[in-house]
């Protein structure tokens, strides 16, 4: 068994950065080096403004940076020194070729694995940290073993992350579980124990779960698919609630009291986003198709289709309420990140909504406290369209606060559940006074008290709630 004293993490993104920063924070006897070929990203990790926003991350990084936590573009030196290497690179959904739109693109995984094989001069434990399709470790093992010599041996482990953006540091410091998969061989089990001992610096032993390699890989996809399924299920019920007069919060509460279901992820919304849910479900769909299980593929695909339906349904509701046209109307969108407490916009519902608003010739005023303007422009541009940036700039305004976004608006749309948008944080009377009348408000995150907002004078639509029932 290897006593791990030096860790290299290839990939300084949302997973690798926070995960390995917390390892350094909790394991002062281990040197942790996070590497990335993107110089700008590494420079940001070494600056006072980190490249990602995550509550608690600055405290962890600033406490250990320069002591036992380092950020560098010198990938080869970090590989040579490390006992254990996390591979935490991007695995986006393929855009072209076989499996386009569903399968994961493993080019970065393969590139990182080949780099390890080429550079290493001593035995290494290589850990899958990226979200990957089941059996990816087999490909990595083939590459590494083809480059092994008598004196160099590589062990492959799967250690998927189960982080929720916005609470990632809390999740890392006090995880529900740490999952480590390994080949069931003497060297594989020994490597598994080496990584387990790293986590046991702060994670209780009963929360460190060891499995075979393939169970660990599939568990990550399965966990995200099951969570997303719950969101799509309650969103499907939200449509029924609006049509019948039932209240989706009351339905969710009643169902959530059942200990077999629980209350988590039974919160209706305009739709789920983020880097994991849709990508992992589509990955599961593709895997099922490849295994000739079409009914299983159709079942999981429906979760994604329901998510898209919820976003489109919300847009239709907004347009129909605003007298069937939003042409030349100002729509204030509060929130652009896919959820609160993060600057991540990947698969954000706001992107779909705003693109639809632009197609309807509305002017969209956007405010989000953590998303940079350049990211908003990038997300709203359509690749291959001439002068897309100019067209987007004509159609949107990026505002410095909620009041600026809402001034002169015909409708306010809450898309991200930032705490500052709650009734006790934002002066909705001030917003109402500065809007065109009638003033419409659409709450896509169940953030507001409908009765209180209606009392101000707003025409209110809250997802999963029937307007007439709310005034009865």
C-alpha beads as a LAMMPS data file, in Angstrom:
LAMMPS data file: protein, C-alpha beads

472 atoms
471 bonds

1 atom types
1 bond types

-500.0 500.0 xlo xhi
-500.0 500.0 ylo yhi
-500.0 500.0 zlo zhi

Masses

1 110.0

Atoms # bond

1 1 1 0.000 0.000 0.000
2 1 1 1.272 3.458 -0.968
3 1 1 1.502 6.138 1.722
4 1 1 0.356 9.083 -0.384
5 1 1 2.514 12.173 0.151
6 1 1 2.113 13.960 -3.189
7 1 1 -1.073 14.410 -5.213
8 1 1 -1.409 15.864 -8.713
9 1 1 -4.792 16.912 -10.087
10 1 1 -5.012 17.340 -13.855
11 1 1 -7.776 19.882 -14.442
12 1 1 -8.396 23.083 -12.459
13 1 1 -12.158 23.313 -13.010
14 1 1 -15.283 23.042 -10.884
15 1 1 -14.432 19.557 -9.627
16 1 1 -10.657 19.388 -9.455
17 1 1 -10.105 22.817 -7.908
18 1 1 -12.434 22.615 -4.881
19 1 1 -11.865 18.873 -4.279
20 1 1 -8.104 19.053 -4.137
21 1 1 -8.120 22.372 -2.263
22 1 1 -10.116 20.663 0.502
23 1 1 -7.719 17.677 0.492
24 1 1 -4.837 20.116 1.020
25 1 1 -6.857 21.909 3.720
26 1 1 -7.450 18.681 5.634
27 1 1 -4.165 16.854 4.901
28 1 1 -1.284 19.187 5.735
29 1 1 1.184 16.317 5.317
30 1 1 0.247 15.876 1.621
31 1 1 1.494 18.167 -1.138
32 1 1 -1.326 18.907 -3.585
33 1 1 -0.563 20.357 -7.012
34 1 1 -3.405 21.325 -9.346
35 1 1 -2.342 21.627 -12.979
36 1 1 -4.006 22.955 -16.102
37 1 1 -2.762 23.985 -19.552
38 1 1 -4.937 27.107 -19.428
39 1 1 -2.553 29.806 -18.171
40 1 1 -5.336 32.324 -17.524
41 1 1 -7.182 29.857 -15.315
42 1 1 -4.050 29.033 -13.300
43 1 1 -3.272 32.743 -12.949
44 1 1 -6.783 33.239 -11.552
45 1 1 -6.302 30.422 -9.012
46 1 1 -3.101 32.174 -7.897
47 1 1 -4.805 35.588 -7.650
48 1 1 -7.142 37.252 -5.150
49 1 1 -10.132 36.554 -7.419
50 1 1 -10.587 32.816 -7.952
51 1 1 -11.944 31.635 -11.342
52 1 1 -15.064 30.088 -9.804
53 1 1 -17.427 31.264 -7.083
54 1 1 -18.254 28.786 -4.357
55 1 1 -19.102 29.735 -0.755
56 1 1 -16.163 28.866 1.512
57 1 1 -13.721 28.189 -1.330
58 1 1 -11.633 31.337 -0.827
59 1 1 -11.093 30.528 2.844
60 1 1 -9.828 27.036 1.996
61 1 1 -7.581 28.107 -0.899
62 1 1 -6.094 31.168 0.794
63 1 1 -5.341 29.134 3.934
64 1 1 -3.230 26.485 2.133
65 1 1 -2.018 28.099 -1.100
66 1 1 1.760 28.308 -1.160
67 1 1 2.023 25.899 1.789
68 1 1 0.885 22.505 0.561
69 1 1 -1.473 23.650 -2.217
70 1 1 -0.057 24.805 -5.545
71 1 1 -1.462 25.797 -8.958
72 1 1 0.727 25.523 -12.059
73 1 1 0.804 24.850 -15.803
74 1 1 3.850 22.574 -15.380
75 1 1 1.885 19.377 -15.883
76 1 1 4.897 17.114 -16.445
77 1 1 6.707 18.073 -13.239
78 1 1 3.562 17.456 -11.175
79 1 1 3.035 14.038 -12.796
80 1 1 6.625 13.012 -12.112
81 1 1 6.409 13.961 -8.429
82 1 1 2.961 12.566 -7.623
83 1 1 2.128 9.275 -5.934
84 1 1 -1.526 9.676 -6.887
85 1 1 -2.996 11.542 -9.873
86 1 1 -6.588 12.741 -10.133
87 1 1 -7.838 13.081 -13.722
88 1 1 -10.458 15.814 -13.491
89 1 1 -10.784 17.138 -17.021
90 1 1 -13.867 18.171 -18.955
91 1 1 -16.088 15.436 -20.448
92 1 1 -18.617 17.401 -22.538
93 1 1 -21.398 15.817 -24.557
94 1 1 -20.251 15.065 -28.113
95 1 1 -21.461 17.583 -30.693
96 1 1 -20.634 15.540 -33.809
97 1 1 -20.003 11.954 -34.855
98 1 1 -21.268 8.733 -33.314
99 1 1 -23.386 9.410 -30.237
100 1 1 -23.619 13.155 -30.949
101 1 1 -25.898 14.910 -28.467
102 1 1 -25.764 12.074 -25.920
103 1 1 -22.389 10.344 -25.562
104 1 1 -19.569 11.917 -23.571
105 1 1 -16.546 13.204 -25.438
106 1 1 -13.586 11.476 -23.797
107 1 1 -10.853 13.205 -25.802
108 1 1 -9.566 15.127 -22.767
109 1 1 -9.588 11.973 -20.614
110 1 1 -7.559 10.105 -23.225
111 1 1 -5.170 13.020 -23.669
112 1 1 -4.501 13.262 -19.929
113 1 1 -4.030 9.483 -19.657
114 1 1 -1.542 9.425 -22.520
115 1 1 0.366 12.304 -20.941
116 1 1 0.658 10.352 -17.675
117 1 1 1.829 7.256 -19.553
118 1 1 4.458 9.218 -21.490
119 1 1 5.852 11.193 -18.582
120 1 1 5.740 8.871 -15.559
121 1 1 9.013 7.269 -14.508
122 1 1 7.611 5.527 -11.435
123 1 1 4.433 3.671 -10.482
124 1 1 1.282 5.786 -10.017
125 1 1 -2.263 5.501 -8.753
126 1 1 -4.489 7.128 -11.391
127 1 1 -7.954 8.222 -10.255
128 1 1 -10.956 9.003 -12.474
129 1 1 -12.494 12.110 -10.973
130 1 1 -14.354 13.349 -14.056
131 1 1 -17.871 12.119 -14.703
132 1 1 -17.388 9.354 -17.242
133 1 1 -19.408 6.613 -18.966
134 1 1 -19.317 3.150 -17.455
135 1 1 -16.182 1.186 -18.498
136 1 1 -14.080 4.294 -19.250
137 1 1 -11.474 2.966 -16.817
138 1 1 -10.974 0.030 -19.188
139 1 1 -9.781 2.415 -21.908
140 1 1 -7.522 4.252 -19.484
141 1 1 -6.067 0.983 -18.232
142 1 1 -5.374 -0.165 -21.797
143 1 1 -3.457 3.043 -22.553
144 1 1 -1.478 2.922 -19.306
145 1 1 -0.654 -0.783 -19.473
146 1 1 0.528 -0.426 -23.070
147 1 1 3.096 2.016 -21.764
148 1 1 4.042 0.160 -18.591
149 1 1 7.475 -1.381 -18.158
150 1 1 8.702 -3.936 -15.657
151 1 1 9.438 -1.250 -13.081
152 1 1 6.385 0.974 -13.646
153 1 1 2.850 -0.075 -12.688
154 1 1 -0.391 1.912 -12.916
155 1 1 -3.494 1.272 -10.799
156 1 1 -6.830 2.769 -11.889
157 1 1 -9.443 3.939 -9.378
158 1 1 -12.865 5.528 -9.824
159 1 1 -13.680 8.270 -7.307
160 1 1 -16.719 10.182 -8.630
161 1 1 -17.727 13.514 -7.136
162 1 1 -21.176 14.041 -5.658
163 1 1 -20.968 17.803 -5.205
164 1 1 -23.824 20.256 -5.488
165 1 1 -22.713 23.637 -6.781
166 1 1 -23.333 26.294 -4.175
167 1 1 -22.615 23.840 -1.350
168 1 1 -19.525 22.105 -2.789
169 1 1 -17.148 23.016 0.047
170 1 1 -19.701 22.000 2.661
171 1 1 -20.262 18.746 0.746
172 1 1 -16.523 18.069 0.614
173 1 1 -15.921 18.837 4.281
174 1 1 -18.876 16.742 5.417
175 1 1 -19.780 14.307 2.614
176 1 1 -22.693 11.880 2.678
177 1 1 -20.302 9.335 1.229
178 1 1 -16.993 8.984 -0.565
179 1 1 -17.093 6.304 -3.246
180 1 1 -13.914 4.549 -4.389
181 1 1 -14.044 1.839 -7.050
182 1 1 -11.127 -0.450 -7.864
183 1 1 -10.285 -3.558 -9.800
184 1 1 -10.645 -6.501 -7.462
185 1 1 -6.974 -7.471 -7.656
186 1 1 -4.350 -7.300 -4.884
187 1 1 -2.745 -4.162 -6.335
188 1 1 -6.126 -2.610 -7.123
189 1 1 -7.403 -3.153 -3.578
190 1 1 -4.142 -1.810 -2.168
191 1 1 -4.467 1.375 -4.255
192 1 1 -8.097 1.691 -3.134
193 1 1 -6.976 1.615 0.492
194 1 1 -4.299 4.232 -0.189
195 1 1 -6.904 6.710 -1.447
196 1 1 -9.307 5.762 1.350
197 1 1 -6.611 6.659 3.875
198 1 1 -6.346 10.149 2.347
199 1 1 -10.061 10.771 2.874
200 1 1 -9.999 9.234 6.348
201 1 1 -7.997 12.257 7.503
202 1 1 -11.428 13.872 8.002
203 1 1 -14.197 11.585 6.668
204 1 1 -15.619 8.956 9.071
205 1 1 -14.676 5.441 8.001
206 1 1 -18.290 4.320 7.595
207 1 1 -18.812 6.980 4.924
208 1 1 -15.939 5.747 2.750
209 1 1 -17.564 3.191 0.471
210 1 1 -15.444 0.795 -1.568
211 1 1 -16.841 -0.991 -4.632
212 1 1 -15.660 -2.547 -7.843
213 1 1 -14.598 -0.177 -10.604
214 1 1 -17.707 -0.472 -12.752
215 1 1 -20.187 -0.015 -9.883
216 1 1 -18.459 3.223 -8.922
217 1 1 -18.606 4.607 -12.480
218 1 1 -22.271 3.732 -12.937
219 1 1 -23.263 5.012 -9.469
220 1 1 -22.339 8.562 -10.440
221 1 1 -24.557 8.538 -13.543
222 1 1 -27.324 6.767 -11.650
223 1 1 -27.305 9.230 -8.746
224 1 1 -27.632 12.268 -11.015
225 1 1 -30.272 10.563 -13.143
226 1 1 -32.369 9.724 -10.076
227 1 1 -32.085 13.274 -8.718
228 1 1 -33.020 14.798 -12.069
229 1 1 -35.912 12.354 -12.357
230 1 1 -37.382 13.718 -9.113
231 1 1 -37.176 17.287 -10.412
232 1 1 -38.857 16.358 -13.698
233 1 1 -41.513 14.397 -11.781
234 1 1 -42.483 17.338 -9.579
235 1 1 -42.328 19.669 -12.601
236 1 1 -44.739 17.378 -14.464
237 1 1 -47.055 17.635 -11.464
238 1 1 -46.678 21.425 -11.436
239 1 1 -48.474 21.591 -14.790
240 1 1 -51.362 19.577 -13.361
241 1 1 -51.434 21.822 -10.288
242 1 1 -51.797 24.943 -12.399
243 1 1 -54.643 23.368 -14.386
244 1 1 -56.573 22.037 -11.392
245 1 1 -56.014 24.595 -8.649
246 1 1 -53.766 22.370 -6.555
247 1 1 -50.703 23.991 -4.986
248 1 1 -47.409 22.327 -5.987
249 1 1 -45.741 23.300 -2.689
250 1 1 -48.522 21.591 -0.743
251 1 1 -48.390 18.508 -2.971
252 1 1 -44.601 18.321 -2.608
253 1 1 -44.830 18.719 1.168
254 1 1 -47.453 15.986 1.469
255 1 1 -45.429 13.598 -0.691
256 1 1 -42.159 14.548 0.960
257 1 1 -43.462 13.534 4.381
258 1 1 -43.391 9.963 3.128
259 1 1 -40.081 8.620 4.465
260 1 1 -39.718 6.494 1.349
261 1 1 -39.594 9.652 -0.777
262 1 1 -38.220 12.447 1.391
263 1 1 -38.535 16.161 0.677
264 1 1 -35.249 16.827 -1.114
265 1 1 -35.474 17.566 -4.845
266 1 1 -39.276 17.843 -4.690
267 1 1 -39.123 21.560 -5.494
268 1 1 -40.886 22.650 -8.669
269 1 1 -39.043 25.112 -10.889
270 1 1 -38.646 26.340 -14.434
271 1 1 -36.278 23.389 -14.964
272 1 1 -32.986 21.916 -13.841
273 1 1 -29.627 22.952 -15.264
274 1 1 -25.956 22.583 -14.434
275 1 1 -23.109 20.598 -15.890
276 1 1 -24.186 17.170 -14.647
277 1 1 -27.847 16.263 -14.797
278 1 1 -28.642 16.535 -18.489
279 1 1 -25.204 15.334 -19.571
280 1 1 -25.295 12.296 -17.294
281 1 1 -28.853 11.324 -18.199
282 1 1 -28.059 11.535 -21.921
283 1 1 -24.965 9.473 -21.215
284 1 1 -27.193 6.882 -19.559
285 1 1 -29.567 7.014 -22.530
286 1 1 -26.680 6.418 -24.923
287 1 1 -25.328 3.568 -22.790
288 1 1 -28.778 1.934 -22.747
289 1 1 -29.045 2.290 -26.527
290 1 1 -25.610 0.740 -27.027
291 1 1 -26.613 -2.156 -24.777
292 1 1 -29.733 -2.678 -26.934
293 1 1 -32.118 -1.605 -24.194
294 1 1 -34.389 0.814 -26.102
295 1 1 -37.170 0.882 -23.490
296 1 1 -34.663 1.836 -20.783
297 1 1 -33.232 4.533 -23.057
298 1 1 -36.718 5.951 -23.730
299 1 1 -37.530 5.982 -20.015
300 1 1 -34.511 8.079 -19.048
301 1 1 -34.765 10.286 -22.127
302 1 1 -38.226 11.330 -21.010
303 1 1 -36.691 13.007 -17.933
304 1 1 -34.754 15.336 -20.247
305 1 1 -37.772 15.911 -22.486
306 1 1 -39.868 16.853 -19.454
307 1 1 -37.210 19.360 -18.442
308 1 1 -37.339 21.004 -21.874
309 1 1 -41.149 20.956 -21.797
310 1 1 -41.158 22.800 -18.465
311 1 1 -38.993 25.618 -19.846
312 1 1 -41.059 25.955 -23.030
313 1 1 -44.301 25.832 -21.020
314 1 1 -43.058 28.714 -18.868
315 1 1 -42.217 30.793 -21.945
316 1 1 -45.644 30.134 -23.468
317 1 1 -47.295 31.210 -20.212
318 1 1 -45.357 34.482 -20.210
319 1 1 -46.221 35.292 -23.826
320 1 1 -49.902 34.393 -23.507
321 1 1 -50.237 36.429 -20.301
322 1 1 -48.656 39.463 -21.948
323 1 1 -51.528 39.547 -24.469
324 1 1 -49.895 37.033 -26.833
325 1 1 -46.959 39.222 -27.799
326 1 1 -43.728 40.409 -26.199
327 1 1 -42.468 42.238 -29.300
328 1 1 -40.646 45.417 -28.231
329 1 1 -41.552 44.763 -24.595
330 1 1 -38.918 44.905 -21.854
331 1 1 -38.596 41.628 -19.952
332 1 1 -36.486 41.745 -16.780
333 1 1 -34.794 38.412 -16.066
334 1 1 -33.524 38.060 -12.499
335 1 1 -30.821 35.398 -12.392
336 1 1 -28.727 33.769 -15.095
337 1 1 -26.786 31.087 -13.176
338 1 1 -28.436 27.671 -13.180
339 1 1 -28.899 27.871 -9.379
340 1 1 -28.029 30.202 -6.525
341 1 1 -24.595 30.464 -4.896
342 1 1 -22.677 29.710 -8.081
343 1 1 -21.578 31.564 -11.182
344 1 1 -22.018 28.442 -13.318
345 1 1 -24.368 28.904 -16.265
346 1 1 -24.056 25.520 -17.954
347 1 1 -27.488 24.306 -19.152
348 1 1 -29.115 27.163 -17.229
349 1 1 -32.854 27.547 -17.822
350 1 1 -32.214 31.267 -18.293
351 1 1 -30.383 30.607 -21.551
352 1 1 -33.356 28.816 -23.102
353 1 1 -35.855 31.397 -21.864
354 1 1 -33.866 34.413 -23.021
355 1 1 -33.179 32.935 -26.463
356 1 1 -36.904 32.409 -26.851
357 1 1 -37.604 35.982 -25.715
358 1 1 -35.103 37.282 -28.275
359 1 1 -36.801 35.215 -31.000
360 1 1 -40.046 36.941 -30.037
361 1 1 -38.324 40.349 -30.499
362 1 1 -38.429 41.332 -26.849
363 1 1 -35.756 43.415 -25.161
364 1 1 -34.326 41.452 -22.233
365 1 1 -32.738 43.145 -19.201
366 1 1 -30.614 40.675 -17.231
367 1 1 -29.209 40.810 -13.718
368 1 1 -27.231 38.114 -11.905
369 1 1 -24.973 38.875 -8.929
370 1 1 -22.196 36.408 -9.856
371 1 1 -22.250 35.769 -13.618
372 1 1 -19.822 37.889 -15.642
373 1 1 -21.284 39.824 -18.626
374 1 1 -18.922 38.125 -21.074
375 1 1 -20.244 34.719 -19.989
376 1 1 -23.810 35.865 -20.656
377 1 1 -22.911 36.995 -24.169
378 1 1 -21.108 33.705 -24.873
379 1 1 -24.073 31.640 -23.673
380 1 1 -26.594 33.555 -25.782
381 1 1 -24.628 33.537 -29.020
382 1 1 -25.515 30.922 -31.634
383 1 1 -22.379 29.392 -33.224
384 1 1 -22.112 29.999 -36.958
385 1 1 -24.539 32.928 -37.105
386 1 1 -23.069 36.084 -38.701
387 1 1 -22.774 39.093 -36.346
388 1 1 -24.361 37.098 -33.526
389 1 1 -22.663 39.195 -30.848
390 1 1 -24.094 42.386 -32.328
391 1 1 -27.544 40.835 -32.564
392 1 1 -27.401 39.719 -28.941
393 1 1 -26.189 43.134 -27.784
394 1 1 -29.160 44.754 -29.558
395 1 1 -31.598 42.457 -27.786
396 1 1 -30.276 42.429 -24.208
397 1 1 -29.046 44.751 -21.489
398 1 1 -26.851 43.476 -18.666
399 1 1 -27.657 45.404 -15.520
400 1 1 -25.820 46.158 -12.294
401 1 1 -28.726 45.378 -9.959
402 1 1 -32.313 44.160 -9.927
403 1 1 -33.795 47.658 -9.800
404 1 1 -31.988 48.709 -12.974
405 1 1 -33.144 45.551 -14.750
406 1 1 -36.770 46.048 -13.719
407 1 1 -37.008 49.759 -14.466
408 1 1 -39.464 50.298 -17.300
409 1 1 -40.117 46.564 -17.615
410 1 1 -43.407 45.043 -18.700
411 1 1 -42.657 41.813 -16.852
412 1 1 -40.215 40.473 -14.265
413 1 1 -39.135 36.835 -14.525
414 1 1 -37.308 35.145 -11.629
415 1 1 -35.142 32.367 -13.029
416 1 1 -32.501 31.814 -10.317
417 1 1 -33.384 31.453 -6.637
418 1 1 -30.828 33.951 -5.300
419 1 1 -31.687 34.948 -1.717
420 1 1 -31.510 38.636 -2.660
421 1 1 -34.609 38.202 -4.842
422 1 1 -36.789 37.170 -1.875
423 1 1 -39.606 39.443 -0.703
424 1 1 -37.762 40.497 2.461
425 1 1 -34.556 41.326 0.560
426 1 1 -35.817 43.186 -2.514
427 1 1 -38.145 46.218 -2.444
428 1 1 -40.900 44.968 -4.738
429 1 1 -42.962 48.109 -4.148
430 1 1 -40.107 50.141 -5.657
431 1 1 -39.898 47.713 -8.568
432 1 1 -43.673 47.909 -9.158
433 1 1 -43.664 51.713 -9.079
434 1 1 -41.065 51.841 -11.862
435 1 1 -42.652 49.261 -14.200
436 1 1 -45.156 49.607 -17.026
437 1 1 -48.703 48.775 -15.978
438 1 1 -50.133 46.261 -15.741
439 1 1 -46.975 44.949 -14.081
440 1 1 -46.480 41.211 -14.499
441 1 1 -44.270 39.002 -12.342
442 1 1 -43.418 35.369 -13.122
443 1 1 -41.780 33.347 -10.352
444 1 1 -40.009 30.310 -11.796
445 1 1 -38.447 29.276 -8.477
446 1 1 -41.282 29.406 -5.908
447 1 1 -39.407 32.201 -4.172
448 1 1 -42.169 34.701 -3.411
449 1 1 -45.359 34.951 -1.383
450 1 1 -47.972 35.375 -4.135
451 1 1 -50.572 37.056 -1.906
452 1 1 -48.059 39.607 -0.650
453 1 1 -46.856 40.455 -4.158
454 1 1 -50.426 40.705 -5.505
455 1 1 -51.272 43.138 -2.721
456 1 1 -48.662 45.521 -4.146
457 1 1 -50.489 45.401 -7.491
458 1 1 -48.550 42.834 -9.516
459 1 1 -50.245 40.355 -11.847
460 1 1 -48.502 37.221 -10.564
461 1 1 -47.836 33.775 -12.002
462 1 1 -45.989 31.303 -9.775
463 1 1 -45.007 28.003 -11.269
464 1 1 -47.185 25.120 -10.104
465 1 1 -49.861 27.409 -8.652
466 1 1 -53.213 28.391 -10.136
467 1 1 -53.757 32.165 -10.168
468 1 1 -57.467 31.879 -9.460
469 1 1 -56.895 29.435 -6.614
470 1 1 -54.324 31.859 -5.145
471 1 1 -56.913 34.658 -4.972
472 1 1 -59.796 32.587 -3.654

Bonds

1 1 1 2
2 1 2 3
3 1 3 4
4 1 4 5
5 1 5 6
6 1 6 7
7 1 7 8
8 1 8 9
9 1 9 10
10 1 10 11
11 1 11 12
12 1 12 13
13 1 13 14
14 1 14 15
15 1 15 16
16 1 16 17
17 1 17 18
18 1 18 19
19 1 19 20
20 1 20 21
21 1 21 22
22 1 22 23
23 1 23 24
24 1 24 25
25 1 25 26
26 1 26 27
27 1 27 28
28 1 28 29
29 1 29 30
30 1 30 31
31 1 31 32
32 1 32 33
33 1 33 34
34 1 34 35
35 1 35 36
36 1 36 37
37 1 37 38
38 1 38 39
39 1 39 40
40 1 40 41
41 1 41 42
42 1 42 43
43 1 43 44
44 1 44 45
45 1 45 46
46 1 46 47
47 1 47 48
48 1 48 49
49 1 49 50
50 1 50 51
51 1 51 52
52 1 52 53
53 1 53 54
54 1 54 55
55 1 55 56
56 1 56 57
57 1 57 58
58 1 58 59
59 1 59 60
60 1 60 61
61 1 61 62
62 1 62 63
63 1 63 64
64 1 64 65
65 1 65 66
66 1 66 67
67 1 67 68
68 1 68 69
69 1 69 70
70 1 70 71
71 1 71 72
72 1 72 73
73 1 73 74
74 1 74 75
75 1 75 76
76 1 76 77
77 1 77 78
78 1 78 79
79 1 79 80
80 1 80 81
81 1 81 82
82 1 82 83
83 1 83 84
84 1 84 85
85 1 85 86
86 1 86 87
87 1 87 88
88 1 88 89
89 1 89 90
90 1 90 91
91 1 91 92
92 1 92 93
93 1 93 94
94 1 94 95
95 1 95 96
96 1 96 97
97 1 97 98
98 1 98 99
99 1 99 100
100 1 100 101
101 1 101 102
102 1 102 103
103 1 103 104
104 1 104 105
105 1 105 106
106 1 106 107
107 1 107 108
108 1 108 109
109 1 109 110
110 1 110 111
111 1 111 112
112 1 112 113
113 1 113 114
114 1 114 115
115 1 115 116
116 1 116 117
117 1 117 118
118 1 118 119
119 1 119 120
120 1 120 121
121 1 121 122
122 1 122 123
123 1 123 124
124 1 124 125
125 1 125 126
126 1 126 127
127 1 127 128
128 1 128 129
129 1 129 130
130 1 130 131
131 1 131 132
132 1 132 133
133 1 133 134
134 1 134 135
135 1 135 136
136 1 136 137
137 1 137 138
138 1 138 139
139 1 139 140
140 1 140 141
141 1 141 142
142 1 142 143
143 1 143 144
144 1 144 145
145 1 145 146
146 1 146 147
147 1 147 148
148 1 148 149
149 1 149 150
150 1 150 151
151 1 151 152
152 1 152 153
153 1 153 154
154 1 154 155
155 1 155 156
156 1 156 157
157 1 157 158
158 1 158 159
159 1 159 160
160 1 160 161
161 1 161 162
162 1 162 163
163 1 163 164
164 1 164 165
165 1 165 166
166 1 166 167
167 1 167 168
168 1 168 169
169 1 169 170
170 1 170 171
171 1 171 172
172 1 172 173
173 1 173 174
174 1 174 175
175 1 175 176
176 1 176 177
177 1 177 178
178 1 178 179
179 1 179 180
180 1 180 181
181 1 181 182
182 1 182 183
183 1 183 184
184 1 184 185
185 1 185 186
186 1 186 187
187 1 187 188
188 1 188 189
189 1 189 190
190 1 190 191
191 1 191 192
192 1 192 193
193 1 193 194
194 1 194 195
195 1 195 196
196 1 196 197
197 1 197 198
198 1 198 199
199 1 199 200
200 1 200 201
201 1 201 202
202 1 202 203
203 1 203 204
204 1 204 205
205 1 205 206
206 1 206 207
207 1 207 208
208 1 208 209
209 1 209 210
210 1 210 211
211 1 211 212
212 1 212 213
213 1 213 214
214 1 214 215
215 1 215 216
216 1 216 217
217 1 217 218
218 1 218 219
219 1 219 220
220 1 220 221
221 1 221 222
222 1 222 223
223 1 223 224
224 1 224 225
225 1 225 226
226 1 226 227
227 1 227 228
228 1 228 229
229 1 229 230
230 1 230 231
231 1 231 232
232 1 232 233
233 1 233 234
234 1 234 235
235 1 235 236
236 1 236 237
237 1 237 238
238 1 238 239
239 1 239 240
240 1 240 241
241 1 241 242
242 1 242 243
243 1 243 244
244 1 244 245
245 1 245 246
246 1 246 247
247 1 247 248
248 1 248 249
249 1 249 250
250 1 250 251
251 1 251 252
252 1 252 253
253 1 253 254
254 1 254 255
255 1 255 256
256 1 256 257
257 1 257 258
258 1 258 259
259 1 259 260
260 1 260 261
261 1 261 262
262 1 262 263
263 1 263 264
264 1 264 265
265 1 265 266
266 1 266 267
267 1 267 268
268 1 268 269
269 1 269 270
270 1 270 271
271 1 271 272
272 1 272 273
273 1 273 274
274 1 274 275
275 1 275 276
276 1 276 277
277 1 277 278
278 1 278 279
279 1 279 280
280 1 280 281
281 1 281 282
282 1 282 283
283 1 283 284
284 1 284 285
285 1 285 286
286 1 286 287
287 1 287 288
288 1 288 289
289 1 289 290
290 1 290 291
291 1 291 292
292 1 292 293
293 1 293 294
294 1 294 295
295 1 295 296
296 1 296 297
297 1 297 298
298 1 298 299
299 1 299 300
300 1 300 301
301 1 301 302
302 1 302 303
303 1 303 304
304 1 304 305
305 1 305 306
306 1 306 307
307 1 307 308
308 1 308 309
309 1 309 310
310 1 310 311
311 1 311 312
312 1 312 313
313 1 313 314
314 1 314 315
315 1 315 316
316 1 316 317
317 1 317 318
318 1 318 319
319 1 319 320
320 1 320 321
321 1 321 322
322 1 322 323
323 1 323 324
324 1 324 325
325 1 325 326
326 1 326 327
327 1 327 328
328 1 328 329
329 1 329 330
330 1 330 331
331 1 331 332
332 1 332 333
333 1 333 334
334 1 334 335
335 1 335 336
336 1 336 337
337 1 337 338
338 1 338 339
339 1 339 340
340 1 340 341
341 1 341 342
342 1 342 343
343 1 343 344
344 1 344 345
345 1 345 346
346 1 346 347
347 1 347 348
348 1 348 349
349 1 349 350
350 1 350 351
351 1 351 352
352 1 352 353
353 1 353 354
354 1 354 355
355 1 355 356
356 1 356 357
357 1 357 358
358 1 358 359
359 1 359 360
360 1 360 361
361 1 361 362
362 1 362 363
363 1 363 364
364 1 364 365
365 1 365 366
366 1 366 367
367 1 367 368
368 1 368 369
369 1 369 370
370 1 370 371
371 1 371 372
372 1 372 373
373 1 373 374
374 1 374 375
375 1 375 376
376 1 376 377
377 1 377 378
378 1 378 379
379 1 379 380
380 1 380 381
381 1 381 382
382 1 382 383
383 1 383 384
384 1 384 385
385 1 385 386
386 1 386 387
387 1 387 388
388 1 388 389
389 1 389 390
390 1 390 391
391 1 391 392
392 1 392 393
393 1 393 394
394 1 394 395
395 1 395 396
396 1 396 397
397 1 397 398
398 1 398 399
399 1 399 400
400 1 400 401
401 1 401 402
402 1 402 403
403 1 403 404
404 1 404 405
405 1 405 406
406 1 406 407
407 1 407 408
408 1 408 409
409 1 409 410
410 1 410 411
411 1 411 412
412 1 412 413
413 1 413 414
414 1 414 415
415 1 415 416
416 1 416 417
417 1 417 418
418 1 418 419
419 1 419 420
420 1 420 421
421 1 421 422
422 1 422 423
423 1 423 424
424 1 424 425
425 1 425 426
426 1 426 427
427 1 427 428
428 1 428 429
429 1 429 430
430 1 430 431
431 1 431 432
432 1 432 433
433 1 433 434
434 1 434 435
435 1 435 436
436 1 436 437
437 1 437 438
438 1 438 439
439 1 439 440
440 1 440 441
441 1 441 442
442 1 442 443
443 1 443 444
444 1 444 445
445 1 445 446
446 1 446 447
447 1 447 448
448 1 448 449
449 1 449 450
450 1 450 451
451 1 451 452
452 1 452 453
453 1 453 454
454 1 454 455
455 1 455 456
456 1 456 457
457 1 457 458
458 1 458 459
459 1 459 460
460 1 460 461
461 1 461 462
462 1 462 463
463 1 463 464
464 1 464 465
465 1 465 466
466 1 466 467
467 1 467 468
468 1 468 469
469 1 469 470
470 1 470 471
471 1 471 472
